[in-house]
Amino acid sequence: MFDIASLTRDRKEFHLFRPYFFHDLSFLFTEDVARGEELVFEMLQKLVGTAVIDIKEIEELRSMCPDPYLPNRIYRLTWQVIKVAVGRRLCNDLQEQLRDEIRKKIKE
């Protein structure tokens, strides 16, 4: 996803003639949630660059994972690709790639 992000675009701007997408990601935190969030946001910035316009926690979905008993936070990414046209199929493929990259980074 980083490869197709616009490196010159301000992260808070949408392109009026391109679709934007939402993607929810869930993270379990083994230690301090605040520090974990910093690491998550840093990792996402490195993985997707300016393709992600906004990241917000969905606070009403905060929960504790029962096994293992860990805090679970869900974040909604708003993202948009400028360089290429993205339809539903490519959108789903990009989201799968992002999940795979997140898994790899977490294992490191």
VENDASUL-V556093 format. One line per field, one symbol per residue. burial: + if it has 16 or more other ideal C-beta (glycine too) atoms within 10 Angstrom, else -. A space follows every 10 residues. Layout:
# VENDASUL-V556093
burial: ???
This chain:
# VENDASUL-V556093
burial: +---++--+- ---------- +-+-+-+-+- --+--++--+ --++--++++ +++-+----- ---------- +-+++-+-++ ++---+---- ---++--+-- ++------
